[in-house]
Amino acid sequence: MPIPQYQEFMNPALEAFADKKIKGIREVEKDVISVLKLSNEDITQLLPSETQTIVSNRVNWAVYYMYRAGLLERAKRGYYKITPIGLKTINDKIKINNEYLNKFESFRKFQEKSITEITDIENDNENFQEQDPITKINTAINAVNQKVQTELLEQLKKVDPIYFEQIILDLMLAMGYGGHSQENASLTPKSHDGGIDGIINEDKLGLDKIYLQAKRYTDTKVNSKEMQNFLGGLTRLRAKKGVFITTGEFDIKAEEMAKGSDIVTINGERLTELMLKHNVGVITRTKIEIKELDLSYFNEE
């Protein structure tokens, strides 16, 4: 009997939290295995990447989806507890699947941010099954990366504002600015930063500089006053290059001011894209090799 798809893991996974205690994924996995009566062969079967068991992978996806819908809340990394909505779902004996989760606005918003709907590789979606193997792989990778991006942005919104400025410096160096050298990047003192949070020296003598402004916001948009402060700082320094980065968004006036002054703006979504691309704040879990036939090997001439 095949291992159930991840949606079948949702009800038993949520039931594991019915006692209202904070639990880790591994503990929940044991409960799910017991409820679904999975065999030893089932629980030891690995994903094609051989980095995780299929059961563990599907429990993780089930819990993560229910967290996104608001049935669970995250207590700390890898640990969750049930919410009133989750308890009501259990008491009402509702069958939990993506269709049910889609009734919750938080889950719909999460889905809308995805490049493609997040699924696991063995998803039974019709369109997914009709795709060629390479497209399936790319679809799955995009889905996983989108999940990481969403979590990364959430984490960025929680860090100390000063540490956020250091993260921005790290990203700029990882992108190649300042010759990848930490000695070419510095934060400005908070007491008199003059609207400038960080500086990148693009040459050894510091003749060419990039000036940075970093705003770690949760929901607030960068407004025209903040953009004006940054622009004022650049003007005083006779600077030509400015980058304004935020975990949020820029309002229309701030964007217009930036374009009129050749200031590069980076919002939260673009920021996480760059961090993933340049491996800042993330690690590579596994690499996939795709083989193709080497016809030259069989050329006997």
Rosetta blueprint (number, residue, H / E / L):
1 M L
2 P L
3 I L
4 P L
5 Q L
6 Y H
7 Q H
8 E H
9 F H
10 M H
11 N H
12 P H
13 A H
14 L H
15 E H
16 A L
17 F L
18 A L
19 D L
20 K L
21 K L
22 I L
23 K E
24 G E
25 I H
26 R H
27 E H
28 V H
29 E H
30 K H
31 D H
32 V H
33 I H
34 S H
35 V H
36 L L
37 K L
38 L L
39 S L
40 N H
41 E H
42 D H
43 I H
44 T H
45 Q L
46 L E
47 L L
48 P L
49 S L
50 E L
51 T L
52 Q L
53 T E
54 I H
55 V H
56 S H
57 N H
58 R H
59 V H
60 N H
61 W H
62 A H
63 V H
64 Y H
65 Y H
66 M H
67 Y H
68 R H
69 A H
70 G L
71 L L
72 L E
73 E E
74 R E
75 A E
76 K E
77 R L
78 G L
79 Y E
80 Y E
81 K E
82 I E
83 T L
84 P H
85 I H
86 G H
87 L H
88 K H
89 T H
90 I H
91 N H
92 D L
93 K L
94 I L
95 K L
96 I L
97 N L
98 N H
99 E H
100 Y H
101 L H
102 N L
103 K L
104 F L
105 E H
106 S H
107 F H
108 R H
109 K H
110 F H
111 Q H
112 E H
113 K H
114 S L
115 I L
116 T L
117 E L
118 I L
119 T L
120 D L
121 I L
122 E L
123 N L
124 D L
125 N L
126 E H
127 N H
128 F H
129 Q H
130 E H
131 Q L
132 D L
133 P H
134 I H
135 T H
136 K H
137 I H
138 N H
139 T H
140 A H
141 I H
142 N H
143 A H
144 V H
145 N H
146 Q H
147 K H
148 V H
149 Q H
150 T H
151 E H
152 L H
153 L H
154 E H
155 Q H
156 L H
157 K L
158 K L
159 V L
160 D L
161 P H
162 I H
163 Y H
164 F H
165 E H
166 Q H
167 I H
168 I H
169 L H
170 D H
171 L H
172 M H
173 L H
174 A H
175 M L
176 G L
177 Y H
178 G H
179 G H
180 H H
181 S L
182 Q H
183 E H
184 N H
185 A E
186 S E
187 L E
188 T L
189 P L
190 K H
191 S H
192 H H
193 D L
194 G L
195 G L
196 I L
197 D L
198 G E
199 I E
200 I E
201 N E
202 E L
203 D L
204 K L
205 L L
206 G L
207 L L
208 D L
209 K E
210 I E
211 Y E
212 L E
213 Q E
214 A E
215 K E
216 R L
217 Y L
218 T L
219 D L
220 T L
221 K E
222 V E
223 N L
224 S H
225 K H
226 E H
227 M H
228 Q H
229 N H
230 F H
231 L H
232 G H
233 G H
234 L H
235 T H
236 R H
237 L L
238 R L
239 A L
240 K L
241 K L
242 G E
243 V E
244 F E
245 I E
246 T E
247 T L
248 G L
249 E E
250 F E
251 D L
252 I H
253 K H
254 A H
255 E H
256 E H
257 M H
258 A H
259 K H
260 G H
261 S L
262 D L
263 I E
264 V E
265 T E
266 I E
267 N L
268 G H
269 E H
270 R H
271 L H
272 T H
273 E H
274 L H
275 M H
276 L H
277 K H
278 H L
279 N L
280 V L
281 G L
282 V L
283 I L
284 T L
285 R L
286 T L
287 K L
288 I L
289 E L
290 I L
291 K L
292 E L
293 L L
294 D L
295 L H
296 S H
297 Y H
298 F H
299 N L
300 E L
301 E L
